[in-house]
Amino acid sequence: MKLSIAILPLAMMLGACAQQTALEPAPGASLPPAAYGADEQPDADDLLERSAQAAPERNVELRTRSEEREVDPFDLPPEG
C-alpha cells in the first residue's frame, strides 16, 4: 500500500514530462520588446530558434585512432 502511494506521484510527474504545448508568456507578462532597429517583435517560436552562431554545424571528423601530439610552444610549466 505504501509503495503504491509513493509510486503514484512519481508516475504522474513522469507523465507530465511528455506533455508538449505551445509556449506562451505567463498571464500578465509579455514577450521581450523588439530589438532596436527590428521591424517586428519576435514571437515565442522565433525566440526559441537557435542561430547558427549559437549551435554551429560540426564539420570536423573525430579522430579514429590515437596520434602523437604536435609540439606546443605555449605548453610551458607553471612559474614557481
C-alpha distance (Angstrom), angle and dihedral (degrees) to the residues before:
residue distance angle dihedral
M1 . . .
K2 3.79 . .
L3 3.79 90.4 .
S4 3.81 92.3 55.1
I5 3.81 90.2 49.4
A6 3.81 89.6 53.8
I7 3.81 95.0 44.2
L8 3.82 96.8 48.6
P9 3.84 96.4 67.1
L10 3.79 90.8 43.7
A11 3.80 91.4 52.0
M12 3.81 90.9 48.9
M13 3.80 91.9 50.8
L14 3.78 91.5 47.9
G15 3.80 90.9 49.4
A16 3.79 90.7 52.0
C17 3.80 91.1 57.1
A18 3.80 92.2 69.1
Q19 3.80 95.6 53.8
Q20 3.78 112.7 109.4
T21 3.77 122.6 -172.7
A22 3.75 134.7 161.8
L23 3.78 111.8 -80.8
E24 3.76 116.8 -116.9
P25 3.79 132.0 171.5
A26 3.78 116.5 -92.4
P27 3.81 115.6 -93.0
G28 3.78 109.3 -78.3
A29 3.82 92.8 16.1
S30 3.76 129.3 99.7
L31 3.77 135.9 -154.0
P32 3.81 117.9 -91.5
P33 3.80 114.1 -82.1
A34 3.78 119.9 -94.8
A35 3.78 115.4 -86.9
Y36 3.77 117.5 -99.0
G37 3.79 108.0 -80.9
A38 3.82 94.8 13.3
D39 3.78 117.0 133.9
E40 3.79 96.7 -142.1
Q41 3.77 140.6 14.6
P42 3.83 112.4 -102.0
D43 3.80 118.2 -121.0
A44 3.81 125.3 -134.0
D45 3.82 94.0 -88.1
D46 3.81 91.9 52.0
L47 3.80 90.7 50.4
L48 3.82 91.2 52.6
E49 3.81 95.0 54.6
R50 3.78 111.5 99.5
S51 3.76 118.4 -136.9
A52 3.79 122.0 -126.3
Q53 3.79 88.4 -107.3
A54 3.82 91.7 55.5
A55 3.83 93.6 47.9
P56 3.80 110.0 20.3
E57 3.76 121.1 -169.1
R58 3.77 113.5 -107.2
N59 3.77 113.3 -127.8
V60 3.79 98.8 162.8
E61 3.78 114.4 102.5
L62 3.76 117.3 -131.2
R63 3.75 118.6 -115.0
T64 3.77 112.2 -96.3
R65 3.79 96.8 -163.9
S66 3.76 137.3 21.4
E67 3.79 117.4 -88.3
E68 3.77 134.1 -174.6
R69 3.76 113.5 -96.8
E70 3.76 119.2 -115.2
V71 3.78 117.9 -115.1
D72 3.79 110.3 -87.1
P73 3.82 112.5 -154.4
F74 3.83 90.4 -162.8
D75 3.83 94.7 54.8
L76 3.80 94.7 99.7
P77 3.80 128.5 159.0
P78 3.80 115.8 -106.2
E79 3.77 117.1 -88.2
G80 3.72 111.1 -107.5
